[in-house]
Amino acid sequence: LAAPQHAGSQRVRVEILEGLEEAVALLGQHRDVTELEVDEDGRTVWFLFSGDQEALAALLPQLLRAGSSLAHFGIERRSPAAAIARLFHEGSA
């Protein structure tokens, strides 16, 4: 059986106080970033990251140098129940 396309990827959440456009542009060009999305709040960015821990750690200073101010940057380990709740929340909006 074929492995899922993003089996080795980690879900990352970044909360951006300033410089959203710069952060999205940088992340959108990164080879290890897929499924980039911005929440309705206009501050929270989610993406899948397929690189190693060192490459993920290197993203933080790159975002800061690009002019972004961050309140959170980290891997999210959400439960299946949280993911389902989010789908229902998005569907009702």
C-alpha positions as YAML, in Angstrom:
chain: A
units: angstrom
residues:
- id: 1
  name: LEU
  ca: [0.00, 0.00, 0.00]
- id: 2
  name: ALA
  ca: [1.16, 3.52, -0.73]
- id: 3
  name: ALA
  ca: [1.95, 5.73, 2.23]
- id: 4
  name: PRO
  ca: [-0.09, 8.90, 2.67]
- id: 5
  name: GLN
  ca: [1.50, 11.85, 0.89]
- id: 6
  name: HIS
  ca: [2.13, 13.79, 4.10]
- id: 7
  name: ALA
  ca: [2.82, 10.87, 6.46]
- id: 8
  name: GLY
  ca: [6.09, 12.35, 7.76]
- id: 9
  name: SER
  ca: [4.79, 15.91, 8.00]
- id: 10
  name: GLN
  ca: [4.11, 17.78, 11.20]
- id: 11
  name: ARG
  ca: [1.30, 20.30, 11.63]
- id: 12
  name: VAL
  ca: [2.64, 23.70, 12.64]
- id: 13
  name: ARG
  ca: [0.75, 26.70, 14.03]
- id: 14
  name: VAL
  ca: [2.12, 30.23, 13.90]
- id: 15
  name: GLU
  ca: [0.33, 33.14, 15.54]
- id: 16
  name: ILE
  ca: [1.39, 36.35, 13.84]
- id: 17
  name: LEU
  ca: [0.96, 39.75, 15.48]
- id: 18
  name: GLU
  ca: [2.44, 41.80, 12.61]
- id: 19
  name: GLY
  ca: [3.75, 40.98, 9.15]
- id: 20
  name: LEU
  ca: [1.20, 38.38, 8.06]
- id: 21
  name: GLU
  ca: [1.76, 39.03, 4.35]
- id: 22
  name: GLU
  ca: [5.54, 38.67, 4.72]
- id: 23
  name: ALA
  ca: [5.17, 35.43, 6.68]
- id: 24
  name: VAL
  ca: [2.73, 33.89, 4.21]
- id: 25
  name: ALA
  ca: [4.98, 34.85, 1.29]
- id: 26
  name: LEU
  ca: [8.03, 33.28, 2.95]
- id: 27
  name: LEU
  ca: [6.21, 30.11, 3.97]
- id: 28
  name: GLY
  ca: [4.58, 29.77, 0.56]
- id: 29
  name: GLN
  ca: [8.01, 29.59, -1.08]
- id: 30
  name: HIS
  ca: [9.52, 27.09, 1.39]
- id: 31
  name: ARG
  ca: [10.06, 23.62, -0.09]
- id: 32
  name: ASP
  ca: [9.07, 21.83, 3.15]
- id: 33
  name: VAL
  ca: [5.79, 23.73, 3.63]
- id: 34
  name: THR
  ca: [2.48, 22.42, 2.24]
- id: 35
  name: GLU
  ca: [-1.21, 23.01, 2.95]
- id: 36
  name: LEU
  ca: [-0.62, 26.59, 4.08]
- id: 37
  name: GLU
  ca: [-3.78, 28.24, 5.41]
- id: 38
  name: VAL
  ca: [-4.66, 31.40, 7.32]
- id: 39
  name: ASP
  ca: [-7.45, 31.21, 9.92]
- id: 40
  name: GLU
  ca: [-10.40, 33.56, 9.83]
- id: 41
  name: ASP
  ca: [-8.84, 35.54, 12.69]
- id: 42
  name: GLY
  ca: [-6.20, 36.81, 10.25]
- id: 43
  name: ARG
  ca: [-3.43, 36.02, 12.73]
- id: 44
  name: THR
  ca: [-3.11, 32.25, 12.90]
- id: 45
  name: VAL
  ca: [-1.34, 30.35, 10.13]
- id: 46
  name: TRP
  ca: [-1.35, 26.56, 9.85]
- id: 47
  name: PHE
  ca: [0.81, 24.41, 7.60]
- id: 48
  name: LEU
  ca: [2.32, 20.96, 7.21]
- id: 49
  name: PHE
  ca: [6.10, 20.82, 7.50]
- id: 50
  name: SER
  ca: [7.99, 17.87, 6.02]
- id: 51
  name: GLY
  ca: [11.56, 18.90, 6.92]
- id: 52
  name: ASP
  ca: [13.59, 17.86, 9.96]
- id: 53
  name: GLN
  ca: [13.70, 19.61, 13.34]
- id: 54
  name: GLU
  ca: [16.72, 21.74, 12.37]
- id: 55
  name: ALA
  ca: [14.95, 23.01, 9.26]
- id: 56
  name: LEU
  ca: [11.84, 23.82, 11.32]
- id: 57
  name: ALA
  ca: [13.94, 25.67, 13.90]
- id: 58
  name: ALA
  ca: [15.58, 27.67, 11.10]
- id: 59
  name: LEU
  ca: [12.16, 28.91, 9.97]
- id: 60
  name: LEU
  ca: [11.63, 31.01, 13.10]
- id: 61
  name: PRO
  ca: [14.52, 33.46, 12.57]
- id: 62
  name: GLN
  ca: [13.66, 33.61, 8.86]
- id: 63
  name: LEU
  ca: [10.14, 34.76, 9.73]
- id: 64
  name: LEU
  ca: [11.50, 37.37, 12.13]
- id: 65
  name: ARG
  ca: [14.00, 38.67, 9.55]
- id: 66
  name: ALA
  ca: [11.15, 38.92, 7.03]
- id: 67
  name: GLY
  ca: [9.49, 41.43, 9.37]
- id: 68
  name: SER
  ca: [6.96, 39.26, 11.19]
- id: 69
  name: SER
  ca: [6.24, 39.56, 14.90]
- id: 70
  name: LEU
  ca: [5.12, 36.23, 16.38]
- id: 71
  name: ALA
  ca: [3.19, 35.29, 19.51]
- id: 72
  name: HIS
  ca: [3.42, 31.51, 18.89]
- id: 73
  name: PHE
  ca: [5.44, 29.15, 16.71]
- id: 74
  name: GLY
  ca: [5.24, 25.41, 17.23]
- id: 75
  name: ILE
  ca: [4.12, 21.92, 16.32]
- id: 76
  name: GLU
  ca: [0.47, 21.20, 17.07]
- id: 77
  name: ARG
  ca: [-0.61, 17.75, 18.10]
- id: 78
  name: ARG
  ca: [-4.35, 17.98, 17.89]
- id: 79
  name: SER
  ca: [-6.62, 15.10, 18.74]
- id: 80
  name: PRO
  ca: [-8.97, 13.66, 16.11]
- id: 81
  name: ALA
  ca: [-11.88, 15.06, 18.15]
- id: 82
  name: ALA
  ca: [-10.44, 18.58, 17.90]
- id: 83
  name: ALA
  ca: [-10.02, 18.22, 14.15]
- id: 84
  name: ILE
  ca: [-13.64, 17.06, 13.77]
- id: 85
  name: ALA
  ca: [-14.88, 19.94, 15.97]
- id: 86
  name: ARG
  ca: [-12.96, 22.37, 13.78]
- id: 87
  name: LEU
  ca: [-14.57, 20.96, 10.64]
- id: 88
  name: PHE
  ca: [-18.05, 21.42, 12.11]
- id: 89
  name: HIS
  ca: [-17.16, 24.95, 13.23]
- id: 90
  name: GLU
  ca: [-15.92, 25.86, 9.75]
- id: 91
  name: GLY
  ca: [-19.02, 24.33, 8.18]
- id: 92
  name: SER
  ca: [-21.36, 26.45, 10.29]
- id: 93
  name: ALA
  ca: [-19.62, 29.75, 9.58]
...
